[in-house]
Amino acid sequence: MHFAKLAAAALVAALSIAGPAKAALLLNTSGSSANTVTDYSTPGAVSFDLDLQNFNATTLRFEIQAEDLLGPLSLNALVRNLSGTALNQFHVNLSGISFLAAGSVTPTFGTLGSVNSGLDYASIRFASPEWAEFSFGNPLAVNGQTDWILDTSGLAVGDTFAISAEIPEPSTLALLLPALGLAGLMTRRRKKG
């Protein structure tokens, strides 16, 4: 019995010296310096908060660690809209890795319109704009929501991948249509009067 206690204590000491298990390692971010990324990744899960001060693209580059290859690699993020501008669309693009399964997208105040995804992208449209924040996956561990799953097949420890968050700018035509409609309405009113 004394030997079992001694062996257990030695195992605990060895684990504490080895340090915590590492997750997908965030190497760097690029894009607007006004947009802030806070990394919460754990082994088997890429997780981060993205605070958008402006709608310029932000790219996060990660390195695969051994623990990320032991099972599915999940992805979740909390995206906060701090720009003061309506968020109507949001795109996630992958490089060096692909989606294996789609997960949840949950707006806080807006209304979800549609989510389209493929191997290397997810395109989100809001039916009514999101002014505050939305969850991509399940960063808050809410019942009924699921993370997005990344496909790590063919990847090895040390391989890198990138996740880009982009807010597409409205097209010039979309901006001109309301103005053209208003001009037509004014012309019609002038002809009546």
SERO-4910 file (N, C-alpha, C, O; in steps of 0.05 Angstrom, whole numbers):
BEGIN
 pado doro    nc1    nc2    nc3   cac1   cac2   cac3    cc1    cc2    cc3    oc1    oc2    oc3
  Met    A     16    -24      0      0      0      0     17     25      0     12     44    -14
  His    A     39     24     16     57     47     17     70     52    -10     73     75    -19
  Phe    A     77     30    -24     89     32    -51     69     45    -71     78     61    -87
  Ala    A     43     38    -69     23     50    -87     21     80    -83     18     95   -102
  Lys    A     21     89    -58     20    117    -52     45    132    -63     43    153    -74
  Leu    A     68    119    -60     93    131    -69     93    133   -100    102    153   -111
  Ala    A     83    112   -113     81    112   -143     62    133   -153     68    147   -172
  Ala    A     39    136   -139     20    157   -147     32    185   -143     28    202   -160
  Ala    A     46    189   -121     59    215   -117     80    221   -138     82    244   -147
  Ala    A     95    201   -146    115    204   -166    102    211   -193    113    228   -208
  Leu    A     80    198   -199     66    204   -225     55    233   -225     58    246   -245
  Val    A     44    242   -203     34    269   -201     56    289   -205     54    309   -219
  Ala    A     79    284   -192    102    301   -194    112    302   -223    119    323   -233
  Ala    A    113    279   -236    123    278   -264    105    294   -282    114    308   -300
  Leu    A     78    291   -278     59    306   -295     61    336   -290     58    352   -309
  Ser    A     66    345   -266     68    373   -261     93    385   -272     94    408   -281
  Ile    A    115    370   -273    140    379   -285    136    381   -316    147    399   -328
  Ala    A    122    361   -327    118    361   -356    103    385   -366    105    393   -389
  Gly    A     87    397   -348     72    421   -356     45    414   -368     39    390   -373
  Pro    A     29    434   -373      2    430   -384      4    420   -413     23    426   -427
  Ala    A    -17    406   -421    -18    397   -449    -22    422   -467    -35    441   -459
  Lys    A     -9    421   -490    -11    444   -508    -33    440   -528    -39    418   -537
  Ala    A    -44    462   -536    -65    462   -557    -54    473   -582    -30    480   -584
  Ala    A    -71    474   -603    -63    488   -628    -51    514   -619    -64    530   -606
  Leu    A    -27    519   -628    -12    543   -619    -17    566   -638    -12    564   -661
  Leu    A    -28    588   -627    -31    612   -643     -4    625   -647      9    634   -629
  Leu    A      5    625   -672     31    636   -679     30    666   -682     47    681   -671
  Asn    A      9    676   -697      7    705   -700    -20    712   -712    -35    694   -721
  Thr    A    -26    737   -712    -50    748   -725    -41    770   -743    -21    783   -738
  Ser    A    -56    774   -765    -50    796   -783    -76    809   -791    -98    797   -789
  Gly    A    -74    833   -801    -97    849   -809    -97    875   -793    -76    885   -785
  Ser    A   -121    885   -788   -123    910   -774   -114    908   -745   -122    889   -731
  Ser    A    -97    926   -736    -88    926   -709   -110    934   -689   -108    930   -665
  Ala    A   -131    946   -700   -154    953   -683   -171    929   -675   -185    931   -655
  Asn    A   -170    908   -690   -185    883   -683   -168    866   -665   -144    861   -670
  Thr    A   -179    858   -642   -165    843   -621   -173    814   -621   -196    807   -623
  Val    A   -153    796   -618   -158    768   -616   -148    759   -588   -126    765   -580
  Thr    A   -165    744   -574   -157    731   -549   -160    701   -553   -182    691   -558
  Asp    A   -138    687   -549   -137    658   -554   -144    642   -529   -133    647   -508
  Tyr    A   -163    624   -532   -171    606   -510   -168    577   -518   -181    559   -506
  Ser    A   -151    571   -538   -149    543   -548   -139    524   -526   -123    531   -509
  Thr    A   -150    500   -528   -142    478   -510   -136    454   -528   -143    454   -551
  Pro    A   -124    433   -517   -119    409   -534   -144    399   -547   -164    393   -534
  Gly    A   -144    398   -574   -167    389   -589   -187    410   -595   -208    404   -608
  Ala    A   -182    435   -587   -202    456   -592   -188    483   -599   -171    492   -583
  Val    A   -194    494   -622   -186    521   -629   -208    539   -620   -231    537   -630
  Ser    A   -202    558   -602   -223    575   -591   -211    603   -586   -189    606   -576
  Phe    A   -226    623   -595   -217    650   -592   -240    670   -592   -262    664   -601
  Asp    A   -235    694   -581   -253    716   -583   -241    735   -604   -217    740   -605
  Leu    A   -258    746   -621   -250    766   -641   -266    791   -636   -290    791   -640
  Asp    A   -252    813   -628   -265    838   -624   -260    856   -648   -238    864   -654
  Leu    A   -282    862   -663   -280    877   -687   -285    907   -682   -307    915   -676
  Gln    A   -264    923   -684   -266    952   -683   -273    963   -710   -285    984   -713
  Asn    A   -263    948   -731   -270    956   -758   -273    930   -774   -267    908   -764
  Phe    A   -282    932   -799   -289    909   -814   -267    900   -833   -272    887   -853
  Asn    A   -242    906   -827   -220    896   -843   -215    867   -836   -220    858   -813
  Ala    A   -205    851   -854   -200    823   -850   -180    818   -828   -161    834   -825
  Thr    A   -183    797   -813   -164    788   -792   -158    759   -797   -176    743   -801
  Thr    A   -132    752   -798   -123    725   -802   -108    715   -778    -90    729   -768
  Leu    A   -115    691   -769   -101    678   -747    -86    654   -758    -98    638   -773
  Arg    A    -61    651   -751    -45    628   -761    -38    611   -737    -26    620   -717
  Phe    A    -44    585   -739    -40    566   -717    -21    544   -726    -17    539   -750
  Glu    A     -8    531   -706      9    508   -710     -3    484   -696    -11    486   -673
  Ile    A     -5    461   -710    -16    437   -699      3    425   -678     28    424   -682
  Gln    A     -8    418   -655      7    404   -634     -2    375   -633    -23    368   -644
  Ala    A     13    358   -619      7    329   -618    -21    323   -608    -35    306   -618
  Glu    A    -30    338   -587    -56    333   -575    -79    339   -594   -101    329   -590
  Asp    A    -74    356   -614    -95    363   -633   -101    341   -652   -122    341   -666
  Leu    A    -83    321   -654    -87    300   -673    -99    275   -660   -103    254   -673
  Leu    A   -105    276   -634   -116    253   -620   -145    248   -625   -155    226   -620
  Gly    A   -159    267   -634   -188    265   -640   -197    288   -657   -180    301   -669
  Pro    A   -222    293   -659   -231    315   -675   -221    342   -664   -219    345   -640
  Leu    A   -214    360   -681   -205    387   -674   -229    406   -678   -237    411   -700
  Ser    A   -240    415   -656   -263    433   -657   -255    462   -660   -232    470   -652
  Leu    A   -273    478   -670   -269    507   -674   -293    522   -663   -316    516   -670
  Asn    A   -288    542   -646   -309    560   -638   -297    587   -633   -273    590   -626
  Ala    A   -314    608   -636   -305    635   -632   -329    652   -623   -352    647   -631
  Leu    A   -323    672   -606   -342    692   -600   -334    717   -615   -312    728   -610
  Val    A   -350    727   -633   -344    750   -649   -360    774   -639   -385    774   -640
  Arg    A   -346    794   -629   -359    818   -619   -358    840   -639   -336    846   -650
  Asn    A   -380    853   -645   -382    875   -663   -379    901   -647   -399    911   -636
  Leu    A   -355    912   -646   -350    937   -631   -348    961   -649   -339    982   -641
  Ser    A   -355    957   -675   -351    978   -695   -372   1000   -694   -367   1022   -704
  Gly    A   -395    994   -683   -417   1014   -684   -432   1013   -710   -449   1030   -715
  Thr    A   -425    994   -727   -437    991   -754   -452    964   -755   -443    945   -742
  Ala    A   -474    963   -769   -489    938   -771   -472    917   -785   -459    922   -805
  Leu    A   -472    893   -774   -458    870   -785   -479    853   -800   -497    841   -787
  Asn    A   -478    853   -826   -497    839   -843   -487    812   -853   -503    793   -858
  Gln    A   -461    809   -856   -449    785   -866   -422    780   -852   -410    798   -841
  Phe    A   -414    755   -851   -388    747   -840   -379    723   -854   -394    704   -858
  His    A   -353    723   -862   -342    700   -876   -318    689   -861   -302    704   -850
  Val    A   -315    663   -860   -292    649   -849   -280    633   -871   -293    617   -885
  Asn    A   -254    638   -876   -239    624   -897   -216    608   -884   -203    619   -866
  Leu    A   -212    584   -893   -191    567   -882   -169    563   -903   -174    563   -927
  Ser    A   -144    560   -893   -121    554   -910   -104    534   -895    -97    538   -872
  Gly    A    -98    511   -908    -81    491   -896    -96    470   -879    -85    452   -868
  Ile    A   -123    474   -877   -140    456   -863   -168    459   -875   -173    478   -889
  Ser    A   -186    441   -869   -213    443   -880   -234    436   -859   -228    424   -838
  Phe    A   -259    444   -865   -281    436   -847   -288    407   -852   -289    398   -875
  Leu    A   -293    393   -830   -303    366   -832   -333    366   -827   -348    350   -839
  Ala    A   -342    384   -809   -371    386   -803   -377    415   -795   -362    428   -781
  Ala    A   -401    424   -804   -410    451   -797   -422    450   -769   -431    429   -759
  Gly    A   -421    473   -755   -432    476   -729   -452    498   -727   -463    506   -748
  Ser    A   -457    508   -704   -477    528   -699   -466    556   -705   -442    561   -703
  Val    A   -485    574   -711   -480    603   -712   -504    615   -697   -527    611   -705
  Thr    A   -498    630   -676   -519    640   -659   -515    670   -654   -498    678   -639
  Pro    A   -532    687   -666   -531    716   -661   -543    722   -634   -559    708   -623
  Thr    A   -533    744   -622   -544    753   -597   -569    770   -600   -589    765   -587
  Phe    A   -568    790   -618   -591    808   -622   -602    807   -651   -625    812   -655
  Gly    A   -585    800   -670   -593    799   -698   -609    773   -703   -614    757   -684
  Thr    A   -616    769   -728   -630    745   -736   -614    731   -757   -606    744   -777
  Leu    A   -609    706   -754   -594    691   -774   -610    687   -799   -633    678   -798
  Gly    A   -598    694   -822   -611    690   -847   -603    663   -859   -620    646   -863
  Ser    A   -577    659   -865   -568    634   -877   -539    629   -870   -524    648   -864
  Val    A   -531    604   -871   -503    596   -867   -497    576   -890   -510    556   -892
  Asn    A   -478    583   -906   -469    565   -928   -440    559   -922   -424    576   -913
  Ser    A   -432    533   -925   -405    526   -920   -396    505   -940   -411    490   -951
  Gly    A   -370    504   -943   -356    484   -960   -332    475   -945   -329    479   -921
  Leu    A   -313    462   -959   -290    451   -946   -272    473   -933   -261    469   -912
  Asp    A   -271    496   -947   -252    517   -937   -265    544   -931   -252    564   -930
  Tyr    A   -292    544   -928   -305    570   -923   -331    566   -908   -344    544   -909
  Ala    A   -340    586   -894   -367    588   -883   -376    617   -888   -361    636   -881
  Ser    A   -399    620   -899   -410    646   -905   -436    650   -890   -455    634   -893
  Ile    A   -437    671   -873   -460    676   -856   -473    702   -864   -460    722   -868
  Arg    A   -499    701   -867   -515    725   -873   -536    728   -851   -548    709   -842
  Phe    A   -538    752   -841   -558    758   -820   -583    770   -833   -580    789   -849
  Ala    A   -606    760   -827   -631    771   -838   -637    798   -826   -647    816   -840
  Ser    A   -631    802   -801   -630    828   -789   -603    831   -777   -592    812   -765
  Pro    A   -591    855   -779   -562    858   -772   -556    851   -743   -573    854   -725
  Glu    A   -532    843   -739   -521    838   -712   -505    862   -704   -485    869   -716
  Trp    A   -514    875   -682   -500    899   -672   -482    893   -649   -465    910   -643
  Ala    A   -484    870   -637   -468    864   -613   -448    842   -617   -424    847   -620
  Glu    A   -457    817   -617   -439    794   -619   -454    769   -629   -478    768   -627
  Phe    A   -438    750   -638   -450    724   -645   -430    702   -639   -406    707   -638
  Ser    A   -440    678   -635   -423    655   -630   -420    639   -656   -440    633   -669
  Phe    A   -396    632   -662   -389    615   -685   -381    589   -671   -359    587   -661
  Gly    A   -398    568   -672   -393    544   -657   -406    548   -630   -427    560   -627
  Asn    A   -394    536   -609   -406    537   -582   -385    545   -561   -378    529   -544
  Pro    A   -376    570   -563   -355    579   -544   -365    582   -515   -348    581   -497
  Leu    A   -391    584   -511   -402    588   -484   -414    563   -473   -427    563   -452
  Ala    A   -410    540   -486   -420    514   -477   -450    515   -471   -459    507   -450
  Val    A   -465    524   -491   -495    526   -489   -507    500   -500   -499    491   -521
  Asn    A   -526    489   -485   -540    465   -495   -553    470   -522   -565    491   -526
  Gly    A   -550    451   -540   -562    453   -567   -544    466   -588   -551    465   -611
  Gln    A   -522    478   -580   -503    489   -599   -479    471   -602   -472    457   -584
  Thr    A   -467    471   -626   -445    453   -632   -422    469   -644   -425    488   -658
  Asp    A   -398    459   -639   -374    470   -651   -372    462   -680   -383    442   -688
  Trp    A   -357    477   -696   -349    469   -722   -325    449   -719   -310    452   -700
  Ile    A   -323    430   -736   -302    409   -734   -283    413   -758   -291    414   -781
  Leu    A   -257    413   -751   -236    416   -771   -224    389   -777   -221    372   -760
  Asp    A   -218    384   -803   -207    359   -812   -177    359   -810   -163    374   -825
  Thr    A   -166    343   -792   -137    342   -788   -123    319   -803    -99    315   -801
  Ser    A   -139    303   -818   -127    281   -833   -106    291   -852   -110    311   -866
  Gly    A    -83    278   -852    -61    285   -869    -43    307   -857    -22    313   -868
  Leu    A    -50    317   -833    -34    338   -820    -16    324   -800    -22    303   -790
  Ala    A      7    337   -794     26    327   -774     33    349   -755     27    373   -759
  Val    A     45    341   -732     54    361   -712     72    381   -726     91    373   -740
  Gly    A     67    406   -721     84    428   -733     72    440   -758     80    461   -766
  Asp    A     52    426   -770     39    438   -794     24    463   -785     15    464   -762
  Thr    A     21    482   -803      6    506   -797    -19    509   -814    -21    498   -836
  Phe    A    -38    524   -803    -62    530   -818    -71    558   -810    -63    569   -790
  Ala    A    -88    570   -827    -97    597   -822   -127    599   -823   -140    585   -839
  Ile    A   -138    616   -806   -167    622   -806   -169    652   -810   -159    668   -795
  Ser    A   -184    659   -832   -188    687   -838   -217    695   -834   -235    681   -843
  Ala    A   -221    716   -819   -248    727   -814   -251    752   -831   -235    771   -829
  Glu    A   -271    752   -848   -275    775   -867   -304    784   -866   -322    768   -864
  Ile    A   -308    810   -868   -334    822   -870   -335    834   -898   -323    855   -903
  Pro    A   -350    822   -917   -351    833   -944   -363    860   -945   -383    865   -931
  Glu    A   -351    878   -960   -363    904   -964   -387    903   -982   -387    887  -1001
  Pro    A   -407    919   -977   -430    919   -995   -421    927  -1023   -404    945  -1026
  Ser    A   -433    914  -1042   -425    921  -1070   -435    949  -1077   -455    959  -1065
  Thr    A   -423    961  -1096   -431    987  -1105   -460    987  -1115   -475   1006  -1111
  Leu    A   -467    965  -1129   -494    963  -1139   -515    963  -1116   -535    975  -1118
  Ala    A   -508    948  -1095   -526    947  -1072   -530    974  -1059   -551    981  -1049
  Leu    A   -509    990  -1060   -510   1017  -1049   -526   1036  -1067   -539   1055  -1058
  Leu    A   -524   1031  -1093   -537   1048  -1112   -567   1043  -1116   -582   1061  -1122
  Leu    A   -575   1018  -1111   -603   1011  -1116   -623   1028  -1100   -643   1038  -1111
  Pro    A   -619   1032  -1074   -638   1049  -1059   -638   1078  -1070   -659   1090  -1072
  Ala    A   -615   1088  -1078   -614   1115  -1089   -629   1117  -1116   -643   1136  -1121
  Leu    A   -625   1096  -1132   -639   1096  -1158   -669   1094  -1154   -685   1106  -1168
  Gly    A   -678   1078  -1135   -707   1075  -1129   -718   1101  -1119   -741   1109  -1127
  Leu    A   -704   1116  -1103   -713   1141  -1093   -715   1162  -1115   -734   1177  -1117
  Ala    A   -695   1162  -1133   -695   1180  -1156   -719   1174  -1174   -732   1192  -1184
  Gly    A   -726   1148  -1179   -749   1141  -1195   -775   1149  -1182   -793   1159  -1196
  Leu    A   -776   1146  -1156   -800   1155  -1142   -804   1185  -1144   -827   1195  -1148
  Met    A   -783   1200  -1141   -785   1229  -1143   -793   1238  -1171   -808   1257  -1175
  Thr    A   -782   1224  -1192   -789   1230  -1220   -819   1225  -1224   -832   1241  -1237
  Arg    A   -829   1203  -1214   -857   1196  -1218   -875   1216  -1204   -896   1224  -1214
  Arg    A   -867   1226  -1180   -883   1245  -1166   -884   1272  -1181   -904   1286  -1182
  Arg    A   -861   1279  -1194   -860   1304  -1209   -878   1303  -1233   -891   1323  -1240
  Lys    A   -879   1279  -1246   -897   1277  -1270   -926   1278  -1262   -942   1289  -1277
  Lys    A   -933   1268  -1238   -961   1269  -1229   -969   1298  -1222   -992   1306  -1227
  Gly    A   -951   1314  -1211   -957   1341  -1202   -955   1360  -1224   -960   1384  -1220
***
